Amino acid sequence: PCRDGGQQGLEKPAGKGLHLRAGHHVRHPVQGAGTVFLQPFQQGPGKMNTHPDARMGVEEIQERALDALAAQVDTSGDARTLLLFNPLPWPQRAPVEVDLPVTRERGEDRHGAFRPGEVRIADELGRPMLAQIGQIRHEGAFNYARTTFMAELPPLVYRRYTFDFPRQGLAWSIPQPRPATVLENEYLRLTFDPQTGWLTSLLYKPQGIELLRGPAGVPLAIDDPSDTWSHDVAAFDDVIGRFEAQGDVALIADGPVYQAQRVTTRWRNSTVTLVYRLTKGWDQVTLDVTIDWHEQLTMLKLAFPLNLEAPQSTASIPYGVIQRQDDGGEEPCQSWVDMSGRAGETMAGLTILNDSKYGYSAQDGELRLSLLRSPVYAYHQPRELFPDIVYEYTDQGTQGVRLALVPHIGDWRQADPVRRALALNEPVVARLEPNHAGPWPAASAFVTCEPANVVLTVVKRAEDGDDLILRGYETAGQAVTAEIGLHGTGTVPCAETRQRVPWRPYELKTLRWNPNTGQLREVNGLEEAGGTDGP
């Protein structure tokens, strides 16, 4: 993304730039056709192989870009280096999970017996980071420690951390699951029913507000006899079953960085496993949901009844938000949906972030996230189903989704859902890097943008030259003047500039930056002068 990219080995395939993708999933309401794979990727001449080819192409482009960037960072010294790349143009303080090889060389541990129970991680100033090992696995000729630590990263683009495993430190032992009903940190307290596994309390500790009015995190089975496209169906609300854990509720991690609670629930022939992870010093809950689905003509939702008066849902849409009537109808969203209302004398709410599910319903203060449905594949009404015909049903087998629960005080804006959702969908990229000299410092930021309600979603090279294109929008419905910084140290040895740019409520704006002069000017979506993107 800098003018002398050719000299630095930064080639420009597919788009000529570094993109801040707003999401990498196909987004459509869950009442769409669902998912089914029937000989999905045909190989050979003339056969369609689009998805894996595209994915491999994207991964190759990213690896080449990271190779070029990492080669310029000064990683000299004896310490082992972990480079973390923040793909978003704001600072991030977030837990990072990465597999670290416990030895440098194969010959250091010929028998694979070194299984450390602790790891030392430090930033470029030598400040130690709390770290937690969750698993040790073997791959190739190395043992790898799955390590989580709380990283603090500059906006777009990187920071160097160093790590080592002390030979005389604690030895690894597999954490033994044990019964527990509470997860708690400085901000949140979660309580679980030991039999059903349902979440019975979600307490926001700073104000002492209970956000639930009944069991939450409850997987609901919904009767769904409709066709593949749910023609003439406005709502999915006929609950025919609830998944329960039957006592399979256990604390599976309890360390200096995070706690994790596993809840394995069952109904008929299917299971839903929920893993709640609560990180110390973080005000949101990560919820990993793994579904092994073997039902037919049934939908699955995850329910959260909230303790709110006069609740109102708000959902993400492309470059904006929407509020609809909460009448239980099935509605589309993108990477987040929120419900806020009065909790006593205080406005409060819950935002649910997601990385791959885009339908929800809301009614009477209950928010339900749609996870899957299993109609017959490619079957259009008024056709009937007959018992002597074999049909293919959608969403069969195992799939997963990562959610995040964000309790908040105030309305949906206070949860900062747009930034949080982008961080969930565009996680920090970790890279092991050998020791070498380089012209760039141990940490560097390229683009910054404040305040939080102006979000840049694209940073790329112009289509007709070496100028830089920035595209962003105002996210909270509030007029604001943003300060955009383009920094000439480290990654971009070009002119540095800071400029103030006005944004109207929900305005989508495209800017063009000349790296030689530092000039920043507004252009339209085609990168031409004279015009804006709207609204």
N, C-alpha and C positions, 0 to 999 in steps of 0.2 A: 504493500500500500504506500510506497514512497517513490519519489521520482526516479531515483537511481536503482530501482528494483532489478533491472537487467544486470547491472554490475554485481548485485548481491545474490544473484541466482534466483530471484523471485520471478518465475515465469507467470504468464497470465492466461491460463486455460479457463474456459467456461465462466465467463462473467467478469474476468479481469479484476477481481478485487476480493476483499475480505468482507463477507456478508454477515450481518447480525440477523440470522433467520428468526422470524417470529414463531416458528414451529415447523417441524419436519414430518407431520402426519397429514394424510388426507382428512379434511374436516367436513363432516356432514352429520346431521341429526341421527340419533340412534334408531329412529324409526325407518331408516333407510334399509338397504338390502342386507345388512349384516356382513358376515365374513365366512367364506367357504373356500377351500382350496381343492380343486379337482385337477390333478396333474398340473400344478400351478406354473412351473417354469420349464417349458419345453426346450430341449437342447437340440443343436444340429443346424445345418444350413436352412435358412428361410424360416426358422422357428422364432417365436417371440421369446425374448429373455430380458425384458425391459427392466424389471425391478432390480434383480441382482446386479445387472450391468450398471445401472444408475448408481446403486449404493456403493459398489466397488469403485466407480469413478469418483464419487464424492470423497470416499475415504482416501483414495490415492491423492487427490488434490490437497486434502487437508494435511496428509503426511508430508507431501513435498513442501507445502507452505511452512509447516512446523520445522522441517529440516532446515530450511533457509533462515527462519527467524532464530532458532536455537543456536545455529552456528555462529551467530554474531554476539551471543551473550557470553560475558566473561565468567566461565565456570572453573577458573584455574584454582589450584590448591589440591589438598589430599582428600577433602571431604567428598562423599558421594552426593550427587546433585539430583534434585527433583525440581523440574520447572513446571509451574502452574500457569496456564494461560486463561485469563478472564475474557470471554468473548463479548462482554457487555460493557457499555461506556459509563459505568458508575462503579464505585468501590463495592466490593463484596466481602462480607464476613460470613462464612458459611462452612459447614462440615464438608470435608473432601474425603472420599474413600478411594484408596489406590492400593494395588498389589505391588509390594516392594520385595525384590529378591534379597534374601537374608545374607547372601555372600556375593562378593564381586566376581570371583572366578570359580569354575567348576571344581578345580582341584582343592579348594579350601575346605570342602566338606564331602569327601568321597563317598561316605556312607549315608549321607542325608540325615545325619543325626542331630544337626544343629537346629533346634526349634526354640527360638527366643520367645519369651513372654513379654518383652518390652522393647520399645524402639525410642531412640532419641531424635527429635526433629527440631531444627532451629531455622530462623529466618536469616536474611543476609547480614543482620546486625548481631547475630549470635543469640537472640532471645529464644528461649526454649518454648515449644508448643506442647500442650497436653495432647497425648496420642493414645489410641486404644487399638489393640490387635483383636480382631474378631474371628480370624480363621487362619490356618496355615495349610497351604495346598502345594502339591508337587506338579510341576510342568516342565517337560524337557529334562534338563540336568540341574534344575534349581528348585529349592523350596521358596515359596512366596508367602509373605505375611500380608493379609488383607488389613490395611491400616486406615483408621479414621482419625483426622485431626481437624481442629478449627483453624481455617486459613483466613488471612486478611490480605485481600488482593487489591492492587490499584486498578482503576478503570482501564479497560481495553489497553494493557495487553498482558503483562507477565510479572512474575516474581520468582526468584530462586530460593529454594529451601534446601537444606542439607540434612542427611539422615545417616544413622548407623545403628547397628544392633550390638549392644554390649555383650561380650563373651561371658562375663561374670555376672550378668544380670539374672532376672527371674527366668525360669524355664517355662515353656508353654504348657498349659493344661487346658483341655477342652472345657469350656463353660458348661456346667450341668444345669439344664432347665429346672426351675423350682417353682412351686406354686406362689403366686403373688397377685394382688388385686389393685396395686397402686403404682403409677409412674408419676414422678414429681421433679420439677426443677424450680428455678427462681420465679418463673412466670406462670406455670400451668401445673395443675394436679388432675390426673385422670384416674378414675376408679372403674373397675370392671366387675361384673357379676361372675363369680368363680364357676358357675355351672353353665350358663348360656354363653358366656364370653362377651356379652353385649356391654358397651360402654354406658355406664349408669350416671357418671358425673364428669363434667368438663368445667373445672373451676378456673376462672381467670383471676389469679391471686392478687395482682396489684390493687384491684378494686373489690375483690371478694365477690365477684359476680358468677353465679352458676348459669351456664349457657344452655343446659339441657333440661327438658321437662319430662323426659322419659328415656327409655333405653335407646341408644344410638349406635351407629355402626352396625345396624341390623340388616343382613342380606335378605331381601324379600323376593319370593317367587311370585310372579304375576302371570295369570292366565292370559295367553295371547294366541287366539285361534286365527288371527288375521293373515293375509297373504304376505309375500316377501316385502312389499312396499307399504304395508299397513294402510291400504286404501280405506278411506272413510272412517279411520280411527283417530279420535281427538285426544284420548287419554288412555293410559295403561294403569288401572287402579284396582283391578280385581285380584286381591292378595289371596293366594291359595296355600301359602306356606312360608315359614320363617326358618332360616338356618340357625341351628344352635350348636354350641361347642360340646355339650354333654361332658363338661369337666375338663376338656382339653385346652386349658388356659395356663400359660407358663411364662415366667420371666426368663428370657434366653440370653440377655446381655445386661451387665450392670458394672460399668467401668467409669473411668475418670472423664470420658467424653460423652457417652450416651447410655441410656437404658433402652431395652427393647422387649416388648410383650408380644408373644405369639398366641393367636386365637384361631384354632382350626374348627370350622363349623361344617355341619352336614345337613343335607335334606335330600331324601330319595337317593338318587344315584350320583349326586354331585357334591363337591366340597368347595368351600371358599375359605382360604387361609388369609388372615389379616395379621400383619406385623406392624405394630405401632412403635415408632422410634422417637424418643424424646431426648434432644441434645441439650447439654448443660449450657445455659446462657443464651438459648434461642427460644423465641416466642412462637414457634410453630411446630406442629407434629407431622412427621413424615409417616404416611400410611401406605405400605406396599400390599396390594391385593393380588393373590394368585388364585385363579378359578380353574377347577377341573370340571368341565360341564358336559353332562350327558342327558340333558332333558330335551324335550321336543315341544314346540308350540308354547313355550314359556319364556318370559322375560325376567331379567334379574336387575333389581335396583338396590341401592344402599341408602338407608333412611337415617335422617338426622332431625328429630323433633326438637325444636328450640324453644327456650323459655323466654319468649319475647311477646310484647304487646304491640299491636298494629304493625306486624312484620311486613316487609316488602323485599322481594328478590330483585337482584340486579345481575345481569349476565353480560359476559364479554361478547362482542361481535368484532368483525374486522375493523381495526382503527377506531374503536369506540365502545360504548356500552348501551344496554337497552333495559328498560323496566317494563314488565308486562303484568297483566292481571294474574294474580296467583289463584287460579281456579282449578288446579290439578291437571291442566292440559300438558301434553308432552311438548317441550320447547327445545330449540337448539341453543347451544352455547359454544364457546371455544375453550380457552384454557382455564377459565375460572367462572364460578358463580357464587354469589353472596346472598345472605339473608340478614337484614338488620332491622331493629325495632327498639322498643323501650324495654329496658331491664330495670324495673323500679323507676328511679328518677334519672337513670342514665341511658343514653343511646349506646347500644352494643350490637354485636353480630358475629357471624361466623362466615368466613370465606373458605371455599373448597377449591383448591387448585388441582389440575389434572394434566397428565401428559398424553392422553390418547382417547378420552371418552367425551362425547359432545352432545349429550342429551340430558335433560333434567325435568322435574316437575316440582311444583311448590303449591301448597295449600294448607291453610289453618296453621301456619307457623312451622310446617314440616317440609324440609328440603330433601328431595330424593334424587340421587345421581343415577342415571341409567348406565348400566354396565354392559349388557348384551341382550340379545333376543335370538330365538331359534325357530323361525318359521321354515317352511320348505323353501329350498333354494330355487329362485327364478320361477315362482308359481304365482300366477295372476288370477284374482277373482274374475268370474264366478266359478272357476274350476273347483272341483271337489277332490277330497282325498279318499282313496279306496284302500282297504286293508290288504289287498292282494298285490299291491304295487310297492316297490322299494323306492323310497325317496331319500334325497340328500338334504340334511338339515344344517343350518348355519351355526357358526360359533361353537362347534363341537370340539372337545378336547381341552387342552391347557392354554391359558393366556394370562397375562398380567397387566396391571396398571399401577402407576405410582400416583398417589394423591398427597396433598398436604392440607392440613387443617389449620386455619389461621384465625383464632379468636381475636376480637379487637374491641376497643372502646370507640364510640363515634360511628359514623356511617361507613359505607364500603370504602370510601376514599382513604380512611385512616389505616386500612390494612395494606395499602400500597400494592394492590393485587396485580397490576400490570407488570411491574418490575419483578415481583415474586414469581409470577407465572413464567415470565421469560427465563428467570434463573433456574426454575425447575426443568424447563424444556431445553434450555441451552446450558448444560452444566459445565463447570470448570473442566478444562482439558489438562490432564497430567502427562508428563513426559520425563522419562529417565534420560539424563544427558551425561556423556563422558566429560572428563575434565579437559578444558582447553582455554586458551586465551581468546579474547574477543573485544571489540570496540564498545560494546553496549554494557551498561551497568547491570547490577544484580536485580534491579526492579525498574520498570518503566511504564508510563501511561502515555497513550497516543491521543485519544479523544476523550473529553469530559463534557458532560452536559448536566446542568442544574437549573431549576429545582427538579424534584422527583417526578412531577406531573408532566414533564416533557421528556419523551422517550425516543431515542434514536433507534431505528430498527434496521437501517441499511447504511453501511459505509463501504463504498466501492469506487473503483476508478471510472472516470467518465468514459462514455462510449466513443467520444471523438477526440481524445487527448489524454494528458496525464493529470488533469485536474481531479480533485476528489469530490465525489457526490455523497451527501449526507441526506437521509430522509428520516423524518420523525413526525410525531404528532402529540398534541396535548391530550392527556388521558382523563382529566378529572372534571371537564366542563367548566374550567375557570380560565379567564384571560390572564396571561402571565408574560413576563419578559424573561427569557432564558439566557443564561450565559454559556456559550459554547467555547471550549478551549481545544486548540489543536497544537500539540506540543512537539517541538522540534528536537527534543533530546532523545537519544536511544533509537527507537524504531524508525523515526523519520528525521533525517538530517536536513530539514528544510526550514523555511521561515515559520516562526511560532506566532500564534495569534490568539487573542481572546476577544470575542465579540458578543454583544447583547442583541438578541433577536426576539421581536414580539410575536406571540402566538395568540390567536383567537381561541375560544373554547372549542375543543375537539378538532382544531385545524390540523390538516395534514400538509406538511411543508417539505419542499425539496430545496437544498442549498448546494451551491457549487463553490469549492474552495480552490484557489490557485496557490500551490505550495511554494512558488517562487516569491510572490508578492504578499502573500497572506490575505489577499482579498477574499471575502466571503459574500456571495450574492445569491439572491433567491431566483430560482428557475422553476419551470413547470415539470410535470412528471416525465416529459420527454427530454429533460435536461436542456431545454431551450430557454432563452431569456424572454421575459414578458409573459407572465401568467403564473398562476398558482394551481395547486392540486385541489383546493377546496377545504371545508365546505363553503 
